[in-house]
Amino acid sequence: MNAAIKSAKRVHAEVTVPGDKSISHRSVMLGSIAKGDTHVSGFLTGEDCLSTISCFKKLGVDIELDGTNVTVHGKGLHGLSAPSEPLDVGNSGTTLRLMSGLLAAQPFTTHITGDKSIQKRPMGRVAMPLGLMGGKITSDGEKLTAPLTIEGAELKAVDYTLPVASAQVKSAIILAGLYADGVTRITEPEATRDHTEIMLNYLGANIKKEGNTIVVTPVEELTARDISVPGDISSAAYFIAAALICADSEVIVKNVGINPTRTGIITAFRAMGADIELLNERTVCGEAVADIKTKSCRLHGTVIKGDIIPKLIDEIPVISAAACYADGETVIADAQELKVKESDRIKTMASELRKMGADITETDDGMIIRGGRPLKGTVCESYDDHRVAMSVAVAALGAEGETVINNSECVDISFPGFFSMLDNMREE
């Protein structure tokens, strides 16, 4: 499928975006190892989260899906069953990495695989700490890539310092730590998204934070509770950016998760001069939630680096698109993690925005964007990367003429219906 995006005179809407991807994944994973029934509302029915449901069904968990409502009939901490076939995570790195921590502690062997993109993503950063705990993760590939074989074992507690900030690696160790023989401590260089810790504590776990160290004390059982999934701020980011780059625009995105470890996108855009207001702030199931109101304004360049990067790593593609419309230079650094996403997002975003006329220089850990040059519609590639496709679509709103994005169906991984929602809010 190819998407055609025309320039917009303005965008104006009040919208609700799909449920948070990270929280949706975790609601199924943690609901599966809790005792009792977990009722989830607002679940993201994108392909990645459906892959998580599929995997846990193969592990013996009864899961019912009704629109955006999910019921997980939990099996308890020790109730998962050996799968009769390999688990297929599809395109979901979250599923692959987090499940590795969980499966390393089970009394059976699991084979796990994914699509071509997943099979290129190295798993050494997860396998290393899990190996120190006694887990056994092997691969036929040279760089420890899927397909993987995970031999469950009795795990021992570990004190581990993450060499690179990663919520997925941290979460894998936390899940393994639930089964370890003592207290596991994980120290991260910068704070990363803490949805795993919040939800585990909501379900009765004992996860504490001491400075930059997460302390995991095993518990006998997790107890099922209802979970309401807020809108995904990563999905809201596209509409925030659209309002900022199209003149005379205003967009309100309702019921969005504003977990402090995820709001780097708001901080960065405000540093660029953005008019963004948080309305109706509240707490739901332990997570901070608000409505986000954005008005168009003239953006200016800024420097985005350091400890803010983990708080906006998934939003850097759309930030780079918006930066093309800002006055002056925007520098993005310390974002090496982008190279091992669904695509090398430094290279792919720079390539596609250049096609549209942007002035971008790639660096080893980010990019330099010199804004203010007019963009023109052209034919762009998605690289089968949902965030690249959606970010290019936002850039196209301010470009002259029409932009065609090839293989745009990849957006269904995280945001089914994205293009129709974008089209409905634009005015020519």
Secondary structure, DSSP 8 states (H G I E B T S, - for coil): --EEEE--SEEEEEEE--B-HHHHHHHHHHHHTSEEEEEEES---SHHHHHHHHHHHHTT-EEEEETTEEEEEEE-TT-----SS-EE-TT-HHHHHHHHHHHTTSSSEEEEE--TTGGGS--HHHHHHHHHTT-EEEESSTT--SSEEEE-------EEE-SS--HHHHHHHHHHHTTSSS-EEEE-SS----HHHHHHHHTT-EEEEETTEEEEE--S--B---EE--B-HHHHHHHHHHHHHSTT-EEEEEEEE--TTTTHHHHHHHHTT-EEEEEEEEEETTEEEEEEEEE----B--EE-GGGGGGTGGGHHHHHHHHTTSBSEEEE-S-GGGGGSSS-HHHHHHHHHHHTT-EEEEETTEEEEE-----B--EEE-TT-HHHHHHHHHHHHTSBSEEEEETGGGGGGT-TTHHHHHHHHEE-
